[in-house]
């Protein structure tokens, strides 16, 4: 079972790394999201939390132990809740740095699914990148391309899907 959870957990970890890195570079949208949530909001705090997000994502990718998966599950559950609140307030989440697209229930659902994948990894375990790279070369290459593609598709779903959906919505 742990093999089946490896790819979803590695996608979740990669998305955490991307979000953390982008917020480190451009924290202002996340600062506004924190303010909209009634949380302390300043760039220094966002950068510290973004660095923690980046470290947790990298740690999960390299050594996805059950405690690390639990931390990932808690973080994504918090993201799911925050996205739901921000969507109701029609505020941006600042998840990926400069992106100002409004939060949506899609983001909440995606985050909840990643939390669920991490919870499953707590129960059944998952492998890290070392396991993927230890596979036969073709298997490893296919897995890495799939994980990268899944992470990219997820970032697009977080950032572009709400805009696309809003474009088709009735005013």
C-alpha positions in Angstrom: 0.0 0.0 0.0 2.9 2.4 0.7 3.9 2.3 -3.0 0.4 3.6 -4.0 0.7 6.6 -1.6 4.2 7.6 -2.7 3.2 9.6 -5.8 0.3 11.6 -4.1 2.4 12.4 -1.1 5.3 13.5 -3.3 3.0 15.7 -5.3 1.7 17.2 -2.1 5.3 17.8 -0.9 6.4 19.3 -4.2 3.4 21.7 -4.1 4.4 22.7 -0.6 7.9 23.5 -1.8 6.6 25.5 -4.7 4.2 27.5 -2.6 6.8 28.1 0.1 9.4 29.3 -2.4 7.0 31.6 -4.2 5.8 33.1 -0.9 9.4 33.7 0.2 9.9 35.6 -3.0 6.6 37.6 -2.9 4.9 37.5 0.4 2.4 40.4 0.0 -0.6 38.5 -1.3 -0.2 36.1 1.6 0.1 39.0 4.0 -3.3 40.3 2.7 -4.8 36.8 3.1 -3.6 36.6 6.7 -5.2 40.0 7.4 -8.4 38.8 5.8 -8.4 35.8 8.1 -7.8 38.1 11.1 -4.3 36.7 11.7 -1.1 38.7 12.3 -0.1 40.0 8.9 3.4 41.1 8.0 5.9 40.0 5.4 8.5 38.7 8.0 6.0 36.3 9.5 4.8 35.1 6.1 8.4 34.5 5.0 9.1 32.5 8.2 6.0 30.4 7.6 6.9 30.0 3.9 10.3 28.8 4.9 8.7 26.3 7.2 6.4 25.2 4.4 9.4 24.7 2.1 11.4 22.8 4.7 8.4 20.5 5.5 7.8 19.8 1.8 11.4 19.0 1.2 11.6 16.8 4.4 8.4 15.0 3.3 9.9 14.3 -0.2 13.1 13.0 1.2 11.9 11.2 4.4 8.1 10.8 4.5 7.9 9.3 8.0 4.6 9.1 9.8 5.2 12.2 11.9 6.2 14.2 8.8 3.1 12.9 7.0 1.1 14.0 10.1 2.5 17.5 9.9 1.7 17.6 6.2 -1.8 16.5 6.9 -2.3 19.2 9.5 -0.9 21.9 7.3 -3.1 20.9 4.3 -6.2 20.7 6.6 -5.4 24.2 7.8 -5.1 25.3 4.2 -8.4 23.7 3.3 -10.1 25.6 6.1 -8.4 28.9 5.3 -9.3 28.5 1.6 -13.0 27.9 2.4 -13.1 31.0 4.6 -11.3 33.2 2.1 -13.5 31.9 -0.7 -16.6 33.0 1.2 -15.0 36.4 1.7 -13.9 36.6 -1.9 -10.3 37.2 -0.9 -7.1 36.0 -2.4 -5.2 33.2 -0.6 -1.7 34.3 -1.6 -0.9 30.6 -1.9 1.7 31.0 -4.7 3.2 34.4 -4.1 2.1 37.2 -6.5 -1.0 35.3 -7.6 -4.0 37.5 -6.7 -6.7 35.1 -7.9 -9.5 34.8 -5.4 -9.6 31.7 -3.2 -12.2 29.1 -4.2 -13.8 26.0 -2.8 -11.7 24.1 -5.4 -8.6 25.1 -3.4 -10.3 23.9 -0.3 -11.1 20.6 -1.9 -7.6 20.1 -3.3 -6.1 20.9 0.1 -8.5 18.5 1.8 -7.5 15.7 -0.7 -3.8 16.3 0.0 -4.6 16.1 3.8 -6.4 12.8 3.2 -3.4 11.4 1.2 -1.1 12.4 4.0 -3.5 10.8 6.6 -3.4 7.6 4.5 0.4 7.8 4.5 0.4 8.0 8.3 -1.6 4.8 8.4 0.1 2.8 5.6 3.4 4.6 5.1 4.9 6.1 1.9 8.3 6.1 0.2 10.4 9.1 -0.5 12.4 10.2 -3.5 15.2 7.8 -2.7 12.8 4.9 -3.3 11.7 6.4 -6.6 15.3 6.9 -7.7 16.1 3.4 -6.7 13.6 1.9 -9.2 14.7 0.8 -12.6 15.7 3.9 -14.7 12.6 3.9 -16.9 10.3 3.4 -13.9 12.0 6.2 -12.0 11.9 8.6 -15.0 8.2 7.9 -15.5 7.4 8.4 -11.8 9.4 11.7 -11.7 7.7 13.0 -14.8 4.3 12.0 -13.3 5.1 13.6 -9.9 6.3 16.8 -11.6 3.3 16.9 -13.9 0.9 16.3 -11.0 2.5 19.1 -9.0 2.3 21.5 -12.0 -1.3 20.5 -12.7 -2.1 21.1 -9.0 -0.6 24.5 -9.0 -2.6 25.3 -12.2 -5.7 24.0 -10.5 -5.1 26.2 -7.4 -4.3 29.3 -9.5 -6.1 29.1 -12.9 -9.1 26.9 -12.3 -10.9 29.5 -10.0 -10.4 32.1 -12.7 -11.6 29.8 -15.5 -14.6 28.8 -13.5 -15.4 32.4 -12.6 -15.3 33.3 -16.3 -18.1 30.9 -17.0 -20.1 31.8 -14.0 -23.3 33.8 -14.3 -22.8 37.3 -12.7 
